[in-house]
Amino acid sequence: SFAGDYGFDATNEYMEIKIGPQPTLGMFMPDGIASYEVDGINYIVTVNEGDSRDYDGYSEEVRVNDLALNPDYFNNPDSLQDDLVLGRLKTTTAQGDYDGDGMHEQIYSYGARSFSIFDQFGNLVFDSADEFAQTIASEEPELFNEDEGEMDGRSDDKGGEPEAVEIGTIGEFTYAFVGLERQSAILLYDITDPRNPMLVDYYSNRMVDEEDIIGDVSPEIIKFIPAADSPNGENLIIVGYEVSGSMGIVQVGGEITSVSELVHQSHFKLYPNPVVQDMVHFDQNLSGEIWDIQGRKVLDFQDTDNIQVGNLTEGMYVVRTRDKGTQRFLKL
């Protein structure tokens, strides 16, 4: 299953958020890896940062506007290589020239800007697709893919750069803590069901004060401390931040499991999530209500498998059905 579309912002020339589909393949190239077990099956969690081989004696790293693109495979390659489209995107010369004639039939980018879950046989069972980018766009639009405080500065490279991952169990639920190195954020996912992870929370202790970046910058490693081993009796994560040289200790509160309980008690599926268009879809006909995060009812719906939500403002919403439980979705 996939959390959304495989779109991304490929250029830093606009200085604004432009997430969309691109004619590229992302090389996953995970920087962090962890594993857990569900019903006797091991699952592998990867955070797909990507990196190039760029040394004094050898470098594969160029930008898309440096490639010779095969016009039989790309419509209007000159337009595609414009800096406002794909021209600024960092790519590789080591792959994509399938017949060795010096012209590329495929564009590869570094990393998938996502996290993935594989089963023990190597089958991909989940990928977060563009959910990181969509969540950053909702939570920190003024710092989207920032580079030294400059908004959109890393869009041509590897976006928020998924760097670190840690898995922890709280009660009956299993969570993945994913650190984004460039975005300096940590995303919390309920991965109890490896085929249907749910984004639960977004945390950052970094901000821009005038032109200076302050706080905790660039999470490099995350360690989960269960309540039974914690000095204050609460679940904690300890985060090492590379650029700021700081260590963060973050308490993971009980409200996290209350969200998981609501989700796991539901008997329907909702998609896409986050919602980037005007429509929410269900896997069956439902009746119920939509409430905003302030506890205000904003919509009623009756016996339908889709809802128009284009008029809703950006933010988190709760779908409460009459007899199938509750789900949350993020409207962008």
Disulfide bonds with the S-S distance in Angstrom:
none
